[in-house]
Amino acid sequence: MRLANRSHRAAFNPFVLAFAIMGLVLGNAGAAGKPGTAGQAQLVSATDSRIVFRLDLSEFSLETSRRVEGAKKLNVRGMGSFSEPGEPRLPGRVYLMAIPPDAPYSLQFTVERSEPLGRHLLEPVPFPLVLEDDSGESYVSEEYRLDRPIYDAGGSSIRVSADPDARIRHQRVLPVRVIPVAYDPVSGETILATSLRIDVTLRDPSGSGFFDDGGDRPVDESAVWERIYSRVLVNPEQASQWRTKPRRKHQEMPRGSRSRAALTGPHVKIGVRDSGLQRVSAGALIEEGLPAGTPTDDLHLFKRVYDRDALAETIVDIPYRVIEDPSGSGGIFDGDDWVVFYGQRLMDDAFQNDPREKFAHANIYWVGTSSGPQVPFQDVPPGVVSADTATATFPVVEYFEEDNVFFEGTPPGRREFFFYDAEWKTRVSAPFTVGAIDPNGTFELKAGFQGGDRDRFDREVKLTIVNSSVSTPLDPASVPRKNYVTYQSPVLPANVITPGLNTLRVDKTSDRSYLEALLDWFEIEYRSRYRTIGNVIDFNTDALTGDTSITVTGLSRTDVLLFDVTDPIAPLEVRLTAGHFTDTGGGGYALSIRETLSAQKRFIAAPLGIGLCRFV
């Protein structure tokens, strides 16, 4: 079923609109004004070490769907939904809890009361459509239909999880995501948690109070902001003591002063195409214009970022590590000395305003002689290599996009760059690489396509995964007219793709002369083993908490660098010793560290000889 909803322009107040959007995004729009309630959330207790609140979700309804025959629509008071188009529409909401600056946290939840609702076909989320009227004007509509592969993959258990912490003005907040429904799309079995208890445990990272975090001081907010906090926070009264101005992770100076200091004298421009450990030699930098004989302490690695608020340039310091060649002059950057740092591609860099690399391929860094910070060391004890080391896994989402050609003849609001140069090709091949995918697991592929001809209603393109082992056809992608569609594959066995190089091939169907569709981007979601490929691995700690050993296998050498890049602008280098490595036989080694985890961390391990920067 399609529902056509025309949009009309109307006058609006930008200030009111901004706060309306903020309320919708945070999931607390329309919450009661009484402090500590935030909709159905009732604060039970709040101390410096523990915050407990309870959700009363007993106000719900199960209505007959007016859009899908035989379906029901489950509504829970005060909740929206996180479900994607085609999936069962399951209630959900994010609750915002104020937490102290820099305090580690852990979350637990308890279902105190639940109610079986029987077997139902829950109404799916509609698919978006872009249509045209008789005059050729485009408008947005939606289509309700039951797409079984997508629908059946959208089941859920009752769950409560913590999204990455964020800030509202001067307040650090923990978004707590709640989905109170257990639903099996195949059987239709539906269970609703009508009462949930959520416990967040806080730990003082310094042992001397939550405000010993580098000089931050509490700030007093205006009455307007206090009213906003009272509406959106679970614990607004407790939170007032924790409102601090954020400690800068980079240096922002008045217009010209910091920039002039950084840019005085020779400096070299380098480009980073892919996120990871980057290296550049003294010889290469000197050849590009860095003065010979520069002391290593005088090196400065930085980015030049435009501050839209100040209408001025900002210099962002990038910590680096100098590795000196013993045969060179000590303390002088020369010969085979190296600068090593963690660099990000454009789409990964939060300081850039080009998250999809539409206008450049390289992220620009600078090396100068005005002195900047080096990467600090972190001492971490060796871990324990256990029996399950070889089979442990972590989640990976690999995103691939190449903006090679610009097309303006697309629906309103989507003038886009695409992988290839014309809709009249018969085949397009997009190479991609994956890590050590778990061969016993699964993966999913998503892709964005743009229709290239407004007169084609039934266009399909064929998708195939190709590698050195196998060629596997996927379900075709339906790209009608000039619509922009997001393709979702079914869950596929991991042996369809191999560690290393693969190719996504897009072909026309037999009844077409050309593809008549454009590939924008695609992503692969899978679980990877903690195993290097070519002695390189980018990994995370998944949902591990507490005292934990993290072990990486597949190394053929021990001269690797290990960086903690959880904060990509302030990375830490883990100081590795012989005790961190275990000989696994056959010329192989395992690298193991021991951490006390309260939230997910991200690491990159690579030998010095891996990684590069190119001059632009």
N, C-alpha and C positions, 0 to 999 in steps of 0.2 A: 504494500500500500504506500502511495506517495502522498505527502502532505505539502502543499505549496504555500510557503509563508513569505509574502513580499515584505521587504524592509522599506520604511519611509524615514526621511530625514526630519529631525526635530531639533529645536533649540535646546541646549543643555548647559549646565554650569560645570566647567571642568573640575572644580574643586569637589563638588558633590559626586561627579562621575568617578573620580579617582578613588574616593573612599568607598563607593559602592562596589567597584571592581575589587578593591582590597578585601572587603568583606566576603565576596563570593569566592575569591581565591583561597582565603584562609579557612573557608568552611564554617564561618561563625556569623554570617549575615543574619540579622534578625534575632540574635541571642538576647536573652533578657538582660536588663541593665543592673540587676542585683549583683554585687561583687561576688565572685567565686562560683557563679552558677554556670555561665557559658552554655546556655541551652539546657540539655539534659544532664550536664556534668555537675555533680555535687561534691565539693571539696570535703574530704573526710578528715585529713590531718595534713599539716605542713610544717616541717622542721628543716634545719639546714642540711640534714642527711637523708630525708625521705619525704616524698610528697605522694599522697594517696587521694584518688578521687573515684567516684562511683558514677556509672551511667545507668539511668533508668530509661529503658527503651520499651516500656510496656504500652506506649501509645502507638499503635500501628494498625494498618488496614490491609486487607488482601482483596483487591477489586478486580472485577472482570475487565479485561483489556478491551478498549474500543478500537484497537488497531490491528491486533493479531487474533484471529479466530481461535477460541479454545484456550487462550493464554490468560494469566492473571498478572496483575501489577501489584508488587509489594511496596508499600509506603511505610516508612518509619518517621515519626515526627522529628523535624529538624535536620533530616539527613538528605544528602544528594546521592551521587553514585560516581564511582571511579571506573565503571565498566566501559570497555571500548565498543565501537560500533559492531553489531552482530552478536555480542556476548549477552548473556542474561543480565538484565538491569538489577544489580544488587545494591542495596542501600549501603552507604559509607559516608564517613566524614573525618576531617582532620580537626583535632582539638589542640589548642596551643597552650603549652605549659611554660611559664617563666622558670629559667634555671640560672644559676650563678655563672659569671664569666669564667671560662676555661675549666669548669668542673667536669670531670668524667662522669658518666651516668650509665645506668643499666635499667631495663624495663621488664616488668613481669605483669601478667594479667590473669585474672581468675573469672571464669563464668560462674556466677552465683545462682543464676536462674535462667532456664531456657524453656522454650515452648515448641514442641513439634507442630508443624503446620500442615503435615500431610504431603501428598504427591501433587505437584503442580508444574505446568509449563509456564515459567515466568516470562513476561514480556521482554523481548530483546531490545537493545539500544538501536535506534534507527541508523541507517547508513546515510551519510551526507550526499547530496546531489546538487549539481549545478546545471540548471535547465535554461532554456531560452523560450521567450514568448514569440508570438507571431511576428513581432517587429524586429526580432533578433536580439532583444535585450536579455542579458543573463540575470537570473535570480537564483536564490538558494532555496532548496527544498530538502526533503528527507524521505527515505524509503524504509518502511518496516517489512522485513522478510526474514524467514527462518533459514539461515545458512548453516547447516548442521556441523560441518567441520569447525567453523568459527564458534558457533554456539556451544558445542560440546566441550571445547577447550576452555570455556570461560567459567568452569565450576570454581567453588571456593569452600574453604573451611572458615570457621570463626577465627578471626585473627586480629591482633593488635600489634603494631610495629612502630618503630621510631624512624621518621624521615630525618635527613641531615639537619642539624640545628641551623638556625638562621637568626636574623636580628630584625626587630621592629624598632626603628629609630635607635634608642639607647638600650634596648632590652634584648638580651639573648633569650631565644625561645626554642623549645623542643616541640616540633609538630608530631603529634601522636595520631597515627592513622588507624582508624577503627572500621572493620567490616564485620558486622554482628551476625552474618548469615552463613550457615553451612548449606550449600546447595549442590546437588548432583544433577547436572543437566540431562543425563541419560535416564535415570529413574524418576527424576522430578522430586526426590525426597528433599524437604525444606525444613530447616530448624533455625529458629531465631533466638539469639541470646537477648533476653529481656532485662537482664541485670548483669553488669560487668564491673569488676573492681580492677583498677589499674594502679600499680605501684612503681614509682620511679625512685631509684636509690642514687644518691649523689655522694661523691667522694671529694674531699679536699685534696687537690693535687700537690699542695705545698706543705701541708701539715701545720700551717700557721694562719689559717683563715682564708676565705674565698677571695678576699680583696688584695692579697699579696700576689698580684699578677702582672707586675711590671710598672706599677705607678698609676694605674687607672683609679679614678676617684668617682664615687657615686655622684649622680647629677639629679637635680630637682626638675621635674617636668611641669609643663603648664597644666591648667585645669582641663583644657581641651584634650590633651594627650592622656591625662589620667582617666577621663571618661572613656576614651577609646580602649585603654588597657582593661578597664573594668568590664567592657563588653566582650573582648576577644580572648582574654586570658582565663584559665581555670583558677589561678592563684594570684590575682592582681595585688592584693594587700601585702602578701609576703614578698612580692617581686620588687617593691619600691626600693628596698635596700640593695638590689643587684643591678640597678640601672647605671651603666658606666659608659663613658665615651670609648669607642673601640680603639684598641691599640693598633696603630698603623702597621701593616705588613710591608709597606713600601713608603718611600719618602715623597711627600708632596710639599713643594716649596712655593713661595710667592713667585709670580710670573718673572721668569728670566733668571732669578738668582741661582737656583740649583741647576738649571739647564746650562747656564754659562759656565759653572764650575765643572760640570761633567763634560761639556763639549769644548773646553779650552784645550788647545793642542791637538795633535793628530789622534784620530780614532778610526776604527775599521768597522765596516758594516758587514754583517754576516746574516745568512738566512737559514731558517729551520723549517724543513718540510714535514717532518714527522715527530711526534712526541716521543721523548726518551732521553737517555743519557747522550749528550753531545760532547764532542772533543774537537779541539783545533790546536795545531802545533804552533810553537813560537816562530819556527821558520816560515810558516805560511802567513802568519799575521805580520811579521816583519816585512815579508815580500809585498804585502798589501799596504804598507805604510806605517805600521807601528814602529816607534823609534827603537833601534837596536840599543841594548844595554839598559832597558827599562827594568827597575827593581820589581821583583814579584809582588812586593807589598803595595806598589803603586798601580797595579792593574785594577780596572773597574769594568765590570760587565753590567750592562743596564739596557733598559727598553725606554723608548720615547713614546709616551702615551698622551693623547689629547684629552684634556679634562673639559668636558662640555659645560659643566657648571661654572668653572672659573674662566672659561674661554682662554685657556693657556695650556702650554705643554707641561707635563709632569714627567719626572724621571723616576723610573721604578728600578731599584737595585735588584739584581739577580745574583744570588750567592753562587760562588764558583769555587773550584778546588784546583790548585796548582800542583802538578806532579812533575818534579824536577828530575832531569837526567843526571845521574851521579857523575857523568863525565864532563858536565858543563860547569859553569861558574855558579857557585852557591849564592842564592838570593837574587840572581839576575835571570830574567826571562829570556832564554836563548836556546839555540840548537834544537834538541829533541825534547824540550820541556813542553808540557801540555796544559791547557786550560780545559777542565771538565765541568759540565754543569747540566742541570735538568732543563731542557728546553721543550716548549710546547708548540704544536702546530696551531694555526690560526683558530680553527674551530674549537680547540680545547682551552684557549687562552681567555680567561674571564675579563681581562683588561681590554680586549678587542671588541669592536662592534660589528664583527663580520663572522658570526658563528657558523656560517656555511661556506666560507672561503669564496665568496662570489666575485671578488675583484682582485685577488692575489692568491698565489700558492704558497709563498714563503712568509713566515713570521720573522720580523726583522729584530735582531739584537745588535748591540754595539759593544766594542771593546775599546776602552780608552785608558788614560794614564792618570785619572783623578782620584784613584784609590776607592775601592769598594769592599763589601763584606765577603768573606770566604765561608764556605759551607761548614757548619760546626759538626764535630764528631759526636756520636752517641755510642756509649759502651753498652752492649747487650750480651748476656751470657750465652754460651752454646746451648742448643736444645738437645732433645733426645730423638735419635732416629729409631722409629718404632716399626712394627710389622705392617701397619696400614699406611706407611709413608707413600708407597708407590701408587695407592689407589685414592688418596685424598684429592678432593676437587674444590674448585671455587668458580663463581659465576663470571661470565664474560659477555659483554655486548660489544661487538666490533661494528663500527659505522663506516661506510664507504661512500664517498661522493667525489666526483670530478666535474668541476664546473668549466666545461670546455666551450660551450656555445650558448648564446643568449637568444631566447625566443620571447617576443613580446605578444604574440597572438595567442594568449592564454586567458582563462577566465579572470574577471576583475580581482585585483588583489594578489595575483600569482603570476608575476612576470619573472621568469625563472631561467637559470642556467641549467644545462643538461649534460649528460655523459657524452653524447655523440651529436653529430652536426646536422642531421636531417631525419625527418620522419620516414623518408622513402628508402632507407636502407632495408636490406632483407635479413641481416643478422648483425648483432652487436655482442662483443665479448668483453666482459668487465672482470679483470683479474682481481683476486683478493687473497690474503693470507690469514691463516688462523693459527693459534697456538696448539698446545698438546691436548687437543680435544679428547675427552673421555670416550674411548671406543665403545663402552657399554652404555653410554648415555644417549641423549637426543639433542636435536637442535631445531631452531625455527628461523625462518627467513622472512623479513618484511621488506617491502620496496615501494617507492613512490613512482607512479606513472602518470603521464599527461597524454590525453588523446590528441591526435594531430589533425583530425578531420571532423567537422561538425555534422556531417551527413551520415556517419557510420554509427548505427545503434548497437550492433552486435559484434564489435571488434574484439578479438582475443589475440594475445601473444603467447608463444610457448616459452617456458623457462626450463633450463637444464643446468645442473651442476656438473662440471667436467673437471677431472683431475687425472693424474697418472694412473689411478687404479680403476676408476669406473666412470661411466657417464649416466647420470640419473635424471630422468624427466620429472619435473614437479607439476603440480596442478597449473593449468594456464591462468593467466591474468586477464580479467575482463576490463577493457578500457573503453567504454562507450563514448562516442562523440568527443567533445573537447573537455570532458570532465577530468578532474584530477582525482585519482583514486590511490588508496593505500592497499597494497596487496599483502596478504598474510598467508603463509604456507601452513599446512598442517604440521603437527609434530612429527619429525622425521628421525630415523635412526642415525646416530653419529657417524657410522661408517660410510655415509654418503659423501662426506668431506674428509680430507686427509690433513694432518698437520703440515703446515707450509702452504705452498701455492695451490690455489684452486681458481676456477673461472665460473662466473655466472654468465650463461649464454642466453640471449634473447632472440628468438626466431619468429618470423611471420608464420601464420597458419597457411595451409595449402590452398585456401580459397582467396588469398590476398596476394597482390603483386609486391607489396612493400609492408614494412612493419606498421606504419601509420600510428605509431605511439612512441613517446620519448621516455627514457629512463632517467629519473632525477637522482635517486639515491637508493641504497639498500643497506640492511644491517643483518648480522648473523648473531643469534643469541644461543649460547651453549655453556656447558661446564667444562673447564679445563683441568687437567692434572697439574700438580706442582712440578712440572718437568720442563727443562729448558729446551729450546731449539737453537742450535748453534751457540750454546752457552749463554743465551739471552732469555730473560723471562720478565714479564710485567705481570705482577700478581697482587691479589688482595687477600685479606684474612677472612672473608665471607662473614658469617655470623658467629665466629669463635669469640668466646669471652673467657675472662679469668686467666690463670696461669697456663700458658699454652706454648707448645713447641710447634714451630712452622718449619717444614723441611722441604727443600728444593732438590730434586734429583736430576740426573742427565748431564751433569757437568763433566767435561773432559779435562778441565784445568782448574787451578785454585787461585789464579791471579785475577779474581773478579772483584768488582766494586759493587757494593750494596747500598742503595739510597732509599731512605724512607721519604716518599713523595706524597704522603697524605695531604700535606699542604704544599702545592706545587711551587709557590712563591717563596716558601721557607723550608726547603728540604733539609734532611739530616743524613749524614753518611754514617752507616754502621761500621764501627771499627772491627774488621775481621782478623782473626788469628788462626793459627793451625788447628786449634781446638774446635773451630766451627765446622771443619770439614771431616767427613768420614769416607775412607776408601771403600767403595762398594764392589771392587773387583773389576777386572777387564778394562782397566784404564779409566774407570768412572768414579765420580765423587758425588757425595750428597752434602749440601750446605744446610745447616740447621741453626736456628736462633730461638731464644726463649723470651717471650713477652708476656706481660700482664695486660690483657686487652679489655677495654670497656666499650670500644666502638671499632668499626671497621678501619683497618689501615691498608695503605697501598705501598708496594715496594717495586723497585726495578733492580735487577742484577745483570751485570754485563762485564766482560773483560775490558781493559783499557783500549784494546785495539779495535773495539766495536763502536760504531757511532761516528758521525761526521757532521760538519757544518759546511755549507757552500757559500762562497762570497757572491754578493749580488750588487 
